[in-house]
C-alpha cells in the first residue's frame, strides 16, 4: 500500500488546482446564472484549459496528447470540479471519447480524427446514445428487439444513411466530432444490431436541435441531434458492423476505456463538489458569528461538518482506489459501485452544507444553490436504479 | 372516541378547491415558462380568482364576512392550492391566516370599521405581518437565556396623536402584495413590543420585493422612514403574541400543508408518467425498482398528511392535550421537521422516475424538488426546530418576550 502521488501526478494536480482557482472559479457563478441554456458556454475557458493540456489529457503521448494515467485524470477532474463541476465535465467528456478513439479506432481513423482533435483548442468530442424513447433501455437492454435506440443506419455503397434523432447528448451543441450508435440490424436485439459511427459535425443531413435547459450543470451543454438522410462513409465505422455494444461496453465489464472511464469520471467529479462544500462550510462556520460566537462553536454544526468530511474522505478513498485499479488493469466492478456511491455522498454532503448555511438564517446564496442543483444531476446519471442494477448484474456476472 | 371523518362541508370545499386548481391554476402554472424557478412571476389573475372563491378570507369568521374555516379545513385547502402552485397557496394562506388573527382577535371595533370594508371589497388586498428583522436563530442560545439581539429595532415614537415609525423589516411574507401591514415595533418607554397597523400606501413605506429569494409566495423587505400613523392604529393587548412566532410549537401547520401539496404534485406527476413511459419492455410502474420507489413516496405523503392533520386538529382543540388524548408535545414543530425532511426525499424520488426530464427547467419535477428544498430551509430551519422541541422535552422555559416567547 502506497498512497503517495508521483511527481508527475502531483504536478498535474497542482496545475489543475491553479487553473481551477484562477480561471474557473471566477466565472463559475456568472455562467451558471445565464438564463438561456444555449448561452452558458464559454470558449475562452476551454481554449485556456486546452493550452494547459486539460482537453487532451487522456490522449496517448505518441498521438500528441499527455498520456496521463487514471490516477492523474481522477485528481484533475476533482480539482476542476471543485471550482465548477460542469466545466470540469466539459473537459473530461473529451477524455472519455479520446479513450475510446485510442482503444477502438484504426490507425487510419486516428490519423483522420485524433490528429485534428489534438491540434485544435476548440475541437470537442461527444457521443450520441440516448434517444427520446430510449434511455434506460440502452443502459440495460431488454431482449425485446424493439427496445432501445432506433436511429437507423442503412448501407448504400460506400456510405451509410442515418435517419432518426438523439436527445440529451453532451457537447452536441458545441462538438466537432461525435460517436453515434445506430441500429444497423433491426431483426436482432440492440446488443447485436448496433454499430458505432464517427460522425463529424459537418456531415450532410446531420444537424443539432435544441439545447436542453437543465436546472444544474448549466455550463455543460446537452442537445438534440437530428439525422435526416445523413451520409456517413463506411470508413467511419468503428470496429465491426454490429459491434458497438461489445466495443463500448454496453453490457459492462469493458476495460477499453470509454464506459469504465465514465464511471470513474462521475465519482471523481462528485468528489470535487464535496471538497468545495466541505471547505466552504468550514470557512463559513469558523467566520460567521451568532450571538457573539462562531457557528462552529455549536455541537450540531460540528456534527454536520464531521459528516461532510467523513463522507467526502470515504469517497476520495474509493475514487482513488478505482483510478489505481484502472491503472493496474485490475478488472473489478468498483468503478460502477463508486459511481453509485458518489450519488449518495454528493447529495448528502451538499444537503448538509445547506444545513450549515441555514444555521444563521435560511437564505441560501447562489453558490450553495448551485452545488445542490449540480449534485441532483447524479440522480439521473450515476445513481438511478438502472445504474445500480447494472452494476449489480456486473457483480453477478463476475 | 376517535374520528377521522371529514365533515360534508370539508369534503365539499376540498372538491371545490381541487376543481378550481385543475381548471384554473394548473393550465397556467404548468406552462414551461412558469416552471423555471429563476423566473417566476406571480399568477395574479389566479390569485384574484382564488379570492373570489373565498380563499383569501377562508379563516376569517363568518360573522365578519369570511368562511370561518377551522385549522384542519385550512390545511386541506392549502394542500390543494399548493398542488397547483406553491406561490398562490403561500399568498392566499398568509392573508387568510392574518385576516382571522387581526380582524377576529387583535383589532378593536374602530380599527375593524376602518380596515375591514376595504379588505373585504378588494380581491387584491392582502395582509402581511412585518415582524422579522435580523436572523435570530435559537442555535447558540439553546437551553440558555436569549441573546440581547432579539430586541425589536424598528421604533414607533409617539408624536402628538401619531406614531412615527422608523426601521427595516426583512423577508416579510406577502410584503409586495400587501394593502395593510401589522408591524412589530419597539415603543420607547414601554417594556414589551407592540403591533401597529400601517397601510401600505402610508407615506414613508417602501417595499422591495425579493425576486429570487428563498420563499414561497411573495416576499420582500419593508422600510419605514418617518412613517406617520395615527396612534389609534396601535393594536391592544397581546397582539404581539398572537402574531408572533409559534413559540409553543402548536400553531396551525399551514406551511407543512403547503409542502405536502408540492410533494403530492410531484407524486401525481411521477405516477402518471410511470404508467405512460415504457422501458425494459413494460411501463415503468410494472418494474419493481420504480414501483417500490413510488410506494415509498406514497407512504411518505400519507404519513406526512396524518401528522399535519393531527397537528392542525390539535391546534383547534387544546383540550385534547389537557385531557391526555394527545401527548403534551409541540406537535406542529415536530410536524415541521418530519414533513420538511421526508418530503424533500419524496420529491427527489419522484423526479428520478422521470430520468433526464427530471432536471429540465421546462418540466415540473425540478420545480417541485426546488420548492421542497425551499420548504426545508426557509423560515426556522430544521436544526433549530429540533432544538426548540428539545427545550420543551428538557422542560426549559424561556422567560423573555418577542420571537422566542414562552408559551
Interface residues (C-beta under 8 A of the other chain):
Chain A: X33 X35 X37 X130 X133 X134 X135 X136 X137 X140 X142 X144 X147 X167 X168 X212 X213 X214 X215 X216 X222 X290 X291 X292 X293 X295 X297 X298 X300 X304 X347 X351 X354 X355 X358 X359 X360 X361 X362 X363 X364 X372 X376 X377 X379 X380 X384 X385 X386 X389
Chain B: X36 X37 X38 X39 X135 X137 X139 X140 X141 X147 X149 X171 X213 X214 X278 X279 X280 X281 X289 X290 X293 X344 X348 X351 X352 X354 X355 X356 X358 X359 X360 X361 X362 X366 X369 X370 X373 X376 X377 X378 X379 X380 X381 X382 X383 X384 X387
